[in-house]
Amino acid sequence: MTGSAIRRWRDCARASAAAEFALAVPLLVMFLAGIAQLGILFAANAGLQQAVGEGARLATIYPLPSDATIKTRIQNAAVALNANYLDTPTLTHGTSNGVPYVDISLTYHPKLNFVLFAGPQITMTRTRRAYTN
């Protein structure tokens, strides 16, 4: 480029607007991707809570269902979650002040995926206690 062409380009308002846009777009895309990932995590949290709640509701009926039945209900209720990142539900039986209960726990390990790079894998766990008297 010659000196006069550089001066004309430098003084052009459209060129400076295009340069500012080119600098701002990657940051805007990253910000929007972060918001989308946050929404996905909120949805995953709601899905975990829903699945564990379904298992807790099933665990409180009479006659007491088997652990395999409760685990199947939990896995079927986790429809919004990616099954590849979902652990097998954990059921722990015990008593508190002579009242039997079952602690139901479910863990989800989603990977964060931003537009320009892959984020870390995080762990989300939800636990609920259901009294089975």
N, C-alpha and C positions, 0 to 999 in steps of 0.2 A: 504494500500500500504506500502511496505517496503521502507526504506530509499534509497536503490539503485534504485528501480523502479521510485521513484520520481525524483532522479537525472538524470536518463536516459530520462525521459519524459521532464524535464526542459531543457536539452541540445539538444533535438531533434528539428531540424529546421522545420520539417513538423508540429509538434505539436504547435510550436509558431506561425507558419503561420495560422494554423486553429484557434487558439485562437484570433489572430488579425482579421481574417475574421469574426469570430462570434461577435466580438465587433463592427466591421464596418458595417455589413449588416443592422442592424436596422436603423442606421443613414442614410444609402444610400436609403433604402426603404422609409423612411419618406421624404427625400429630393425629390425623384421621385414622391411621392404622392402629395407633395406640388406643384411641377411643373405641374402635371396633373390637380390639382384643379385650378391653375392659368389659364391654358388653357381653362378649362370649364367656368370660369368666363369671360374670353375674348369672348368666343363663345356666352355666354348669353348676354353680352353687345351688341355684333353685332346683335343678334336676336331681342333685345329690340329696337335698333335703326332702324332696318329693319321694324319692325311692326309699330312703330310710324310714320316712313316715308311713309309707305303705307297708313296709315290713313290720313296723311297730304295731300298726292297726291289726294286721293279721295275727301277730303274736299274742294279742290280748283276747282272742275269741276262745270260746270253750266248745269242744275239747281242744286242747293245745295242739296246734299243728306241728309237724316235724320240722327240724332245722332245714332239711332240704326243700320243703315246701316254702318256708319263709325266704330262703335264699333265691329260689326261683321267682317268687313274687317281686323281690327287690330288683333282680336283674331285668325282669319284664317291665318294671315301672321306670327304669332308667333309659327311656327311649330317646331322650335328647342328648345323651352322652355317647361319645365314641367308645365302642366296646373294646377297642385296642388299648385304651388308656385306663380302663376300669379294672380294679382288683376284685377278687371274689369277696362277697360280704362276709364279715366276721360276726359270729354270734357267741356271746359269753354268758353263761347262766350263773346265777348266784342268788343269795338271799340278803335282804336288808331288814333288820329288826323282825326276822321271821317271815318276811313276805318275799316270795320268789320273784325274780325278775330276769330279763334277758337284755343285755346290752348289744345293740345292733350297730355295727360300724361299717362304713363303706369309704373307700379311698379312690380318688381319681387323679391321674397324672397327666394333665394336658400339656402340650408343647405350645409355647407362644410363637406365633409366626407373623413377623412384621414384613413389610413389603421388601425392604432392602436387605434384611438379615433375619436369621432365625434366632428367636429368643430362648431363654432357658426353659427347662421342663420344671413345672411347679407341682406341688402336692396339695391336694384339697381333701380333707377328711371330715366326715360328718358322723356323729354318734348319737344314738338315742336310746334311752332306757324305757322299756315297757314292762310294767308289772303284770305278772301272769297268774294272779291269784284266782 
